[in-house]
């Protein structure tokens, strides 16, 4: 069976190359990568004898998909606001969520902070690349939905923002 780090390295190499399809089999496990319109699709490693594997499409041509580990459950208090009125800032990729640029620094935002369209709210690290995530909306941070250092998935809500 492949290790997640090995799969991530293969994805990174295929994404940076000009090849459109890559298949690798070893010890009864198989990894298959395909690019469509510059977007890398990943077929999760499974035993060859098992059922067909699912495909996960990378969110953007520059981002790289990886096999996510299950995220721990985070208990969050019920928001004061009606959730339908709130904007969700979601993760554009699979990676590790960080609230600050380094362990000694203050978090980018806290509950109650005002943010602008281009305000950086966090970092999502994927394969040693630290991607700054912008709010993309003017408003107030109502709730932080994940913990610092938590693994996040593509499309997972990170923050709730009350739009101005």
C-alpha positions, -999 to +999 in steps of 0.1 A: +000+000+000+012+035-008+019+061+019+001+094+016+034+113+013+044+091-016+011+098-034+014+135-027+049+135-043+036+116-074+007+141-077+031+170-075+054+156-102+025+148-125+009+182-120+042+199-128+048+178-159+033+178-194+020+143-192-018+138-192-021+103-176+000+083-152-006+048-138+016+031-111+010-004-097+030-020-069+023-048-043-014-051-053-020-013-050-027+010-079-025+048-083-039+064-115-037+101-122-053+119-152-053+155-162-083+171-178-080+207-191-050+212-168-067+198-137-053+168-121-077+140-111-066+115-085-077+079-082-073+068-046-050+038-040-069+006-035-061-031-038-063-042-074-090-069-065-113-043-049-142-024-064-135+006-087-119+036-071-134+071-067-119+101-085-112+134-068-108+164-090-084+191-079-100+225-074-078+246-097-050+239-122-024+253-098-036+234-068-028+197-061-053+172-048-043+146-022-059+118-003-074+135+028-072+119+063-105+120+082-108+153+100-116+152+137-150+163+148-150+199+161-177+209+185-187+244+178-213+265+196-245+272+178-241+305+159-261+335+172-270+345+136-292+326+112-268+303+093-287+311+060-277+347+063-240+340+068-213+336+041-191+305+044-154+309+036-144+274+024-111+257+019-100+257-018-079+226-013-070+197+009-044+206+035-037+217+070-054+248+084-033+274+102-048+306+119-015+325+119+016+329+096+038+312+123+034+297+157+046+328+175+023+352+156-012+363+164-041+348+144-050+365+112-086+369+124-107+363+155-144+361+161-158+397+158-130+409+135-140+429+104-126+416+071-125+431+036-125+414+002-088+408+002-082+402+039-062+371+046-081+350+071-058+319+073-033+296+056-039+262+042-007+242+038-006+215+012+027+197+004+049+223+020+032+251+001+015+277+023-016+291+006-030+324+020-068+323+020-087+355+015-121+364+028-135+374-006-163+393+011-167+423+034-181+415+068-176+403+103-162+369+114-190+353+133-175+318+138-143+299+132-153+263+123-120+245+125-091+243+149-055+254+143-035+225+128-066+206+117-067+188+084-093+203+061-109+190+029-117+207-004-149+228+000-149+224+038-163+256+055-136+273+076-153+305+087-188+320+089-190+357+080-219+381+084-218+401+052-219+439+053 
